[in-house]
Amino acid sequence: FSLLQQFAVKVLPVSDAQAIAAMRLIFERLKLVIEPSSATVLAAVLRHRGHFAGKRVGLILSGGNVDLDRLPWQR
């Protein structure tokens, strides 16, 4: 926490529902299965659009820890 403060890191919170929605959006549009924790980056961009307006943004996505039988929207 002290390092975050020292370097003035801005934390952009998202809800679990927003992360799952981002995960599903990536699946539907890109046909990629990513893990929910990875989807938080897209969820943050979508929720905090003003923070990213006018900037070039790159997102790192990963999907190694996904159980295809338990995707969050298949409940």
N, C-alpha and C positions, 0 to 999 in steps of 0.2 A: 504494500500500500504506500509506503514512503517513497518508493521509486516512481510510482504513478504520480504522486504529488510533486515530486522533485522535477519530473520532466513534463508536468502539466498535461498528462494524458487525459483525453476526454473519453469518458465511457458513455456509450450509447445503448441504453437498455432496450431489450425487446421481450415480449412475453413468449411463453411456450407456444401459444396458439399462433403467434406471428411467425415463429420459427418453423412450425409445421406447415403453415400456409406457404412459406417461401420454399420449403422442401418440395411440396407438392407442385408449386409453380415450375420449379426447375425440372421436375420429373415430366410434367405435362408438355412443357415447351421445348426442352432440350433432350428429353428421353435419357436423363442421367439420374441415377439413384445416388443421393448423397445422404450423409448422416445428419440428424437434426442439429447437432452442435455446429456443423459446417454451414448449415442453412441460416444460422444467426447473422452471418455477414450480409446476406441479401436482405434479410428481414430488417436489419439496421439501416441499410440504404433506402429501403422502401418506406420505413417509418420516419426517418430523419432526412427526407429529401432535401430540405433547405441546406443542410450541412454539406451536402455533396454537389449542390447546384453549380454548374459551370466548371466542374472539375472532371478530370479523367480518373476513372476509378477502376481498379482491378480487384477481382475477388478470387480467393483461393478456396477451392472446393475439394472435399475428400469424401470417400464413401466406403471405406474399409470396414466400418463397424455397423453394418445394416443387416438386420434379419428380414429378408424379403417376406417371410410369413407373418411379420408383425409390423408392417408399415402403419404409421399412426392414423391414416385416413381409412383403413380397412376394418375398423372396429364396428 
